[in-house]
Amino acid sequence: MQQVKAGDTVKVHYHGRLTNGETFDSSEGRAPLEFEVGSGMVIRGFDDGVMGMTIGQKKTIEIPVDDAYGPKDPEAIIEFPIANFPPGMTPAVGMQLAMSDQSGRQIPVTIVDVKPDIVVLDANHQLAGQDLIFDLELVEIVGGAGNRIIMP
């Protein structure tokens, strides 16, 4: 039976949760996630977790912070003047916004504190600093490096 190796394109159903059991993402009710193993399209721990799986196999993997989204970066906490918010917008803790960096790239941020003159924004990935658990099911190996299957 064929096992997943680096360079294979695979389809995987998954259920992602935090160590406290809270679900943060799932492919339930959607098409399976399709990606090329080892290409960097998914976090390293997810990539490593599907290696060696066979079609139809189910397993649970635990991904430590360093193989997921990494630790929280204190430099990604930004103090932003409340006066720079658009008129009529009332910043609130938990609000998710998008900022642009100097090159125009969009960066998602979350408001973590609102002070009289300053809004504190967190530009870390929402799952940074978290160990993750995934229940995986390998649905299909679509093709591999040098063995691409082209669908008509």
C-alpha positions as CSV (number, residue, x, y, z in Angstrom):
1,M,0.0,0.0,0.0
2,Q,1.3,3.4,-1.0
3,Q,2.6,5.6,1.9
4,V,2.8,9.4,1.9
5,K,6.2,10.8,1.2
6,A,7.6,14.3,0.6
7,G,6.5,15.7,-2.7
8,D,3.2,13.9,-2.7
9,T,0.0,15.9,-3.1
10,V,-2.5,14.6,-0.6
11,K,-6.1,15.2,0.5
12,V,-6.7,15.1,4.2
13,H,-9.8,15.5,6.4
14,Y,-8.8,17.0,9.8
15,H,-10.2,18.2,13.1
16,G,-7.9,20.7,14.9
17,R,-8.2,21.5,18.6
18,L,-6.3,23.1,21.4
19,T,-5.0,21.1,24.4
20,N,-8.1,22.2,26.3
21,G,-10.3,20.4,23.8
22,E,-11.6,23.6,22.0
23,T,-12.0,23.1,18.3
24,F,-10.3,25.9,16.2
25,D,-10.8,24.4,12.7
26,S,-12.2,21.4,10.9
27,S,-12.8,20.2,7.4
28,E,-16.1,18.6,8.4
29,G,-18.8,19.5,5.8
30,R,-16.1,20.8,3.4
31,A,-13.8,19.3,0.8
32,P,-10.7,17.7,2.3
33,L,-7.5,19.9,2.6
34,E,-5.3,19.3,-0.5
35,F,-1.6,20.2,-0.2
36,E,1.9,19.1,-1.3
37,V,3.7,17.4,1.5
38,G,7.0,19.2,2.4
39,S,6.3,22.3,0.3
40,G,5.6,24.6,3.3
41,M,1.9,25.0,2.4
42,V,0.9,23.8,6.0
43,I,2.7,24.0,9.3
44,R,5.7,21.7,9.8
45,G,4.0,19.5,12.4
46,F,1.0,18.9,10.1
47,D,3.4,18.1,7.2
48,D,5.4,15.7,9.4
49,G,2.2,14.1,10.7
50,V,0.9,12.9,7.4
51,M,4.3,11.3,6.4
52,G,4.0,7.6,6.1
53,M,0.2,7.5,6.2
54,T,-1.8,5.2,3.9
55,I,-5.2,6.0,2.2
56,G,-8.0,5.6,4.7
57,Q,-5.7,5.7,7.7
58,K,-6.8,7.8,10.7
59,K,-4.6,9.1,13.4
60,T,-4.2,11.8,16.0
61,I,-1.1,14.0,16.1
62,E,0.1,16.4,18.8
63,I,2.0,19.4,17.4
64,P,4.2,21.4,19.9
65,V,4.3,25.2,19.6
66,D,7.6,25.2,17.7
67,D,6.3,22.9,14.9
68,A,3.0,24.9,14.8
69,Y,2.8,28.7,14.7
70,G,5.7,29.3,17.1
71,P,5.8,31.2,20.4
72,K,4.1,34.5,20.8
73,D,6.5,37.3,19.7
74,P,6.4,40.2,22.1
75,E,7.5,42.6,19.3
76,A,4.2,41.8,17.5
77,I,2.3,43.7,20.2
78,I,1.8,47.2,18.8
79,E,0.5,50.3,20.6
80,F,-1.6,52.3,18.1
81,P,-3.0,55.8,18.7
82,I,-6.7,55.7,19.1
83,A,-6.9,59.0,17.2
84,N,-5.7,57.2,14.1
85,F,-8.8,55.0,14.0
86,P,-11.5,56.0,11.4
87,P,-14.1,58.4,12.8
88,G,-17.1,56.6,14.2
89,M,-15.2,53.3,14.8
90,T,-15.2,52.2,18.4
91,P,-12.3,49.8,19.1
92,A,-13.2,46.9,21.4
93,V,-11.1,44.1,22.8
94,G,-11.4,41.0,20.6
95,M,-12.0,43.0,17.4
96,Q,-10.1,41.7,14.4
97,L,-8.7,44.1,11.9
98,A,-6.2,44.3,9.0
99,M,-3.3,46.7,8.9
100,S,-0.9,47.3,6.1
101,D,2.9,47.3,6.5
102,Q,5.3,49.6,4.6
103,S,5.2,47.3,1.5
104,G,1.4,47.3,1.5
105,R,1.1,43.7,2.7
106,Q,-2.0,43.1,4.9
107,I,-1.4,41.9,8.4
108,P,-4.3,40.6,10.5
109,V,-4.3,42.0,14.1
110,T,-6.5,41.6,17.1
111,I,-7.3,44.3,19.7
112,V,-6.1,43.1,23.1
113,D,-6.5,46.2,25.1
114,V,-8.2,49.7,24.8
115,K,-6.7,52.5,26.8
116,P,-7.9,56.2,26.8
117,D,-5.4,57.2,24.0
118,I,-3.9,53.9,22.8
119,V,-5.2,50.7,21.4
120,V,-3.0,47.6,21.9
121,L,-2.9,45.3,18.9
122,D,-1.6,41.8,18.7
123,A,-0.2,40.8,15.2
124,N,0.8,37.3,16.3
125,H,-1.1,34.4,14.6
126,Q,-4.1,33.6,16.7
127,L,-2.6,30.1,17.4
128,A,0.9,31.3,18.2
129,G,2.0,30.0,21.6
130,Q,-0.4,27.0,21.4
131,D,0.3,23.3,21.3
132,L,-2.2,21.8,18.7
133,I,-3.9,18.5,18.3
134,F,-5.2,17.2,15.0
135,D,-7.3,14.2,14.2
136,L,-6.3,13.2,10.6
137,E,-7.8,11.0,7.9
138,L,-5.9,10.5,4.7
139,V,-8.5,10.5,1.9
140,E,-6.3,10.4,-1.2
141,I,-2.8,10.6,-2.5
142,V,-3.4,12.6,-5.7
143,G,0.1,12.4,-7.1
144,G,3.7,12.6,-6.2
145,A,6.9,14.3,-7.3
146,G,7.6,13.0,-10.8
147,N,4.3,11.1,-10.7
148,R,1.6,13.7,-11.2
149,I,-1.9,12.6,-12.0
150,I,-3.6,15.1,-14.3
151,M,-7.4,15.0,-14.1
152,P,-9.2,15.5,-17.5
